[in-house]
Amino acid sequence: MTTATLERVPAVSSPADASAARSIDLEFSNAREVHAGLEEAVSELIEVAAQEASCGILVTRLHPGRYTVALDESVPFGETYEAIAA
């Protein structure tokens, strides 16, 4: 069973407000679900990142089975980085 929550940014009226961060928090109860779940989350954020072309995607492992996939300005556009939270 996969539990995923998506933090949605409300629609904005001006492009300047569109730079608000987007992230997806994921929690998996089964190791077999991790790969497919992360790929789906990254694919969704690729679409968002492509609209602005200003940042890449950071996948962070918070602890076993818990991840955050987020747009991150420290990651170059078109790239996806992985990190493990300390």
C-alpha positions, 0 to 999 in steps of 0.5 A: 500500500502506498500513501502519498500526499501532494502539496498543491499550490493554489492557482496564481494570477501573475507569473511572479507568484508562479515561482512558489515551491512545489513538493510531493511527500511520499511514504511507502510500506513496501520496498517494491513500490518505491521505484514506481512511486518516485518515478511517478512523482518526478514525472509530475514535477517535470511538467511543472518545472518545464513551465518555468525552466528555472529549477530542477528536482530534488528527491530526498530520502527522509528515512526508509520508506519516506521521501520528498520530491520537490522543485529545488532552485539549487538543482539545475533545470533539466536535472534530478538530484538525490539526497539522503536527509541526515 
